[in-house]
Amino acid sequence: MEDQPTIDKTKLLGVARNYDVLVVRGRTRIDASIIEAAPNLKMIGRAGVGLDNIDVQRAKKAGILVLNTPGAPSTSVAELTVALMLSLLRKIPLADRELKAGHWVKSQLTGEELQGKKVGVIGRAGRIGGEVARILTVGFQVDVLGYDVIRPKGVAGVTYEFADSIEDLLQKTDIVTVHVPYAPETRQLLGPERLRMMRKGAYLVNTSRGDIVDGPALLQLLQQGHLAGAGLDVFHLEPPVDEWEKALVTLPEGVTVTTCHIGAQTLQAQRRESLELAQRIISESKALSPPHPN
């Protein structure tokens, strides 16, 4: 076993043939060229949820098992999602920056309460979407409207309302939060037309993947004042390099609150990811190993 957290693609191509198992997080991409350079590879482990940095189809064709840890970061991502909502509604980043600069701007900091808002959770059936819904409903007495391609089980004592379509959800909620995996069918799931359906003065939170939302369209609606704000932990490119995305990130704190893809960046989540993935690798290795002769 070897730990190389800063390895780049060139070096990985040179050493991939030495390993039976590769374990990565979100930064390292395992594409077809790396898979072809690793003839001994049996498993690829992703410490996290998303598999968009792994060529899953090519791995399957090569008979390589792809593992991830979908449950491990649920709490940390859900808590960050709610934190972004609160930061937008109460203008916490603006208050912090101004006070540290010696400015007492209390008159500019009238905010809104989360309690009483109607929040739309796109991807309500997933682990993270379900945990967001639970926290909001139980902790903040928020009216949650969910949407998903399947109807999940509820939480005991809690009733959830479901929209018939994404369009229905967008038109009925004050805050929309996105919790779906990135895939060709979810790319720009919230495009210009759907974003314009959101209520005037509504907020958008995205802790899933940047390209699930049409970024230039979101920027335009924020600049026009149609949307009141956006909380973003994920971006089209990370770190952002496109001019439109830089403009999105640098909008005033009251309009956007942005973080560096830290949804799973907690000690607890990373520990759970490591342990869960190690246990899965051990279990699958035993299943792949031939039995010892008596």
C-alpha positions in Angstrom: 0.0 0.0 0.0 1.3 3.4 -0.9 -0.1 6.9 -0.1 0.4 9.5 -2.8 -2.1 12.3 -2.2 -0.5 14.8 -4.7 0.2 12.4 -7.6 -0.5 13.8 -11.0 -1.7 12.0 -14.1 1.7 11.6 -15.7 3.1 9.9 -12.6 0.0 7.8 -12.1 0.3 6.5 -15.7 3.8 5.4 -14.9 3.0 3.5 -11.8 -0.6 2.3 -12.3 0.6 -1.1 -13.5 2.0 -1.8 -10.0 -1.3 -1.8 -8.3 -4.3 -4.1 -8.0 -6.4 -1.4 -6.3 -6.5 2.4 -6.8 -8.2 4.6 -4.2 -9.0 8.2 -5.1 -11.0 11.1 -3.9 -12.4 13.8 -6.2 -9.2 15.4 -7.5 -7.7 12.4 -9.3 -9.3 11.4 -12.6 -9.2 7.7 -13.6 -9.9 7.8 -17.3 -9.4 5.2 -20.1 -5.7 5.9 -20.5 -5.0 5.1 -16.8 -7.2 2.0 -16.9 -5.3 0.7 -20.0 -2.0 1.4 -18.3 -3.0 -0.8 -15.3 -3.4 -4.4 -16.5 -3.4 -5.8 -12.9 -6.1 -3.4 -11.7 -9.1 -5.2 -10.1 -10.7 -2.4 -8.1 -11.1 1.4 -8.2 -12.2 2.9 -4.9 -13.7 6.4 -4.7 -13.7 7.8 -1.2 -16.9 9.9 -1.7 -20.1 9.8 -3.6 -19.7 11.1 -7.1 -18.1 8.9 -9.8 -17.8 11.6 -12.4 -14.0 11.5 -12.1 -13.9 7.8 -13.0 -14.6 6.3 -16.4 -17.0 3.7 -15.0 -18.0 2.2 -18.4 -14.4 1.6 -19.4 -13.7 0.1 -16.0 -16.6 -2.3 -16.4 -15.5 -3.4 -19.8 -12.1 -4.2 -18.3 -13.7 -6.2 -15.5 -12.7 -3.7 -12.9 -15.0 -3.3 -9.9 -15.7 0.4 -9.0 -16.6 1.1 -5.4 -17.7 4.3 -3.6 -19.0 5.4 -0.2 -22.4 7.0 -0.9 -23.5 7.1 2.8 -20.4 8.4 4.4 -20.6 12.2 3.7 -24.4 12.6 3.9 -24.4 14.4 7.3 -21.6 16.8 6.5 -23.0 17.7 3.0 -26.5 18.2 4.5 -25.2 20.4 7.3 -23.3 22.5 4.8 -26.4 22.9 2.7 -28.4 24.2 5.6 -25.4 26.4 6.6 -25.4 28.0 3.2 -29.1 28.7 3.5 -28.6 30.4 6.8 -25.6 32.4 5.6 -27.7 33.7 2.7 -30.8 34.5 4.7 -28.9 36.2 7.6 -26.0 37.7 5.6 -23.4 36.1 7.9 -20.4 36.5 5.5 -21.1 40.2 4.9 -21.6 40.8 8.7 -18.3 39.0 9.5 -16.3 40.8 6.8 -17.6 44.3 7.7 -17.2 43.9 11.4 -13.6 42.7 11.0 -13.0 45.7 8.8 -14.2 48.0 11.7 -17.6 48.7 10.2 -20.8 48.5 12.3 -23.3 47.9 9.5 -26.2 46.6 11.5 -28.8 48.6 9.5 -27.7 46.7 6.3 -28.1 43.3 7.9 -31.8 42.7 8.2 -32.3 39.1 7.2 -34.9 36.4 7.0 -35.8 33.4 9.1 -35.5 29.9 7.7 -38.4 28.8 9.7 -41.6 29.2 7.7 -39.9 29.0 4.3 -40.9 26.5 1.7 -37.8 24.6 0.5 -37.7 22.4 -2.6 -35.3 19.5 -2.4 -34.4 18.1 -5.9 -33.1 14.6 -5.3 -35.2 14.0 -2.2 -34.9 10.2 -2.4 -31.1 10.2 -2.1 -29.2 10.0 1.2 -28.1 13.6 1.2 -31.4 15.0 0.0 -33.3 13.0 2.6 -31.0 14.2 5.4 -31.4 17.8 4.3 -35.2 17.3 4.4 -35.0 15.8 7.8 -32.9 18.6 9.3 -35.1 21.3 7.8 -38.4 19.7 8.8 -37.4 18.5 12.3 -35.0 21.2 13.3 -36.4 24.3 11.6 -40.1 23.5 11.0 -39.6 24.1 7.3 -42.2 23.1 4.8 -40.3 20.7 2.5 -41.4 20.0 -1.1 -39.5 17.1 -2.6 -38.9 15.9 -6.1 -37.2 12.7 -7.3 -37.7 10.0 -9.9 -38.7 7.6 -7.1 -40.7 8.2 -4.0 -38.6 7.6 -0.9 -39.7 6.3 2.5 -40.5 9.1 5.0 -39.2 9.6 8.5 -41.3 8.5 11.4 -43.5 11.4 12.5 -42.7 13.6 9.5 -44.8 14.1 6.5 -43.2 15.1 3.2 -44.9 16.7 0.2 -43.9 15.7 -3.3 -44.0 17.8 -6.5 -45.2 16.1 -9.7 -42.3 17.7 -11.7 -39.2 19.9 -11.2 -41.1 22.7 -12.8 -43.9 22.4 -10.2 -41.3 22.5 -7.4 -39.4 25.5 -8.8 -42.6 27.6 -8.9 -43.8 26.7 -5.4 -40.7 27.1 -3.2 -38.7 30.0 -1.7 -35.4 28.0 -1.6 -34.3 25.3 -4.0 -31.5 22.9 -3.1 -30.0 20.4 -5.5 -28.9 16.8 -4.5 -28.7 14.6 -7.6 -25.6 12.8 -9.0 -23.9 14.2 -12.0 -24.6 12.2 -15.2 -25.4 13.1 -18.8 -29.1 13.3 -18.0 -28.6 15.7 -15.1 -26.1 18.0 -16.9 -27.8 21.5 -16.7 -30.8 19.9 -15.1 -31.6 23.5 -14.1 -31.1 25.3 -17.4 -32.1 28.9 -18.3 -35.8 28.1 -18.8 -36.2 26.2 -15.5 -34.2 28.8 -13.5 -36.5 31.5 -14.7 -39.4 29.5 -13.3 -38.1 30.1 -9.8 -40.0 32.7 -7.7 -38.7 36.2 -7.8 -36.6 36.7 -4.7 -36.0 32.9 -4.3 -32.6 31.3 -3.4 -30.7 28.5 -5.0 -28.3 26.2 -3.1 -26.0 23.7 -5.0 -23.8 21.3 -3.1 -24.0 18.6 -5.7 -22.0 19.3 -8.9 -21.5 22.6 -10.7 -22.7 21.6 -14.1 -26.1 20.5 -12.9 -27.0 24.2 -13.0 -26.5 26.5 -16.0 -24.0 28.9 -14.4 -24.2 31.8 -16.9 -28.0 31.8 -16.7 -27.8 31.7 -12.8 -25.4 34.7 -12.9 -27.8 36.7 -15.2 -30.8 36.1 -13.0 -28.8 37.1 -9.9 -27.5 40.3 -11.6 -31.1 41.1 -12.7 -32.4 40.6 -9.2 -34.8 37.9 -10.2 -33.1 35.6 -7.7 -32.1 36.9 -4.3 -29.1 34.8 -3.8 -27.2 31.5 -4.3 -25.2 29.3 -2.0 -22.6 27.4 -4.1 -20.1 24.8 -3.0 -19.5 23.3 -6.5 -18.5 24.8 -9.8 -18.1 24.2 -13.5 -14.3 24.1 -13.1 -12.6 23.9 -9.7 -11.1 26.3 -8.9 -13.2 28.6 -11.2 -11.3 30.0 -14.2 -14.0 31.1 -16.6 -14.9 34.8 -16.5 -18.6 34.2 -16.0 -17.9 31.9 -13.0 -15.4 34.4 -11.5 -18.1 37.0 -11.7 -20.5 34.6 -10.0 -18.1 33.9 -7.2 -17.3 37.6 -6.7 -20.9 38.9 -6.5 -21.5 40.7 -3.1 -21.8 38.4 -0.1 -25.5 39.1 0.2 -26.0 37.7 -3.3 -23.7 34.7 -3.3 -22.1 32.7 -0.6 -19.4 30.4 -2.0 -17.2 27.6 -0.6 -14.4 25.5 -2.0 -16.2 22.1 -2.5 -16.1 21.4 1.2 -19.3 19.4 1.5 -17.5 16.3 2.7 -14.5 18.2 4.2 -15.1 17.2 7.8 -13.0 14.9 10.0 -16.0 12.7 10.7 -17.0 12.4 7.0 -13.5 11.6 5.8 -13.0 9.0 8.6 -16.3 7.4 7.6 -15.3 7.4 3.9 -11.9 5.8 4.7 -13.3 3.1 6.9 -16.3 2.3 4.7 -14.1 2.0 1.6 -11.5 -0.1 3.3 -14.1 -2.5 4.6 -15.7 -2.7 1.1 -12.3 -3.4 -0.5 -11.5 -6.1 2.1 -14.9 -7.7 1.6 -14.7 -7.7 -2.2 -11.1 -8.9 -2.1 -12.2 -12.0 -0.2 -14.9 -12.6 -2.7 -12.5 -12.3 -5.6 -9.8 -14.5 -4.0 -10.0 -18.2 -4.9 -10.5 -20.5 -1.8 -7.4 -22.1 -0.3 -7.2 -25.8 -1.0 -7.7 -28.0 2.1 
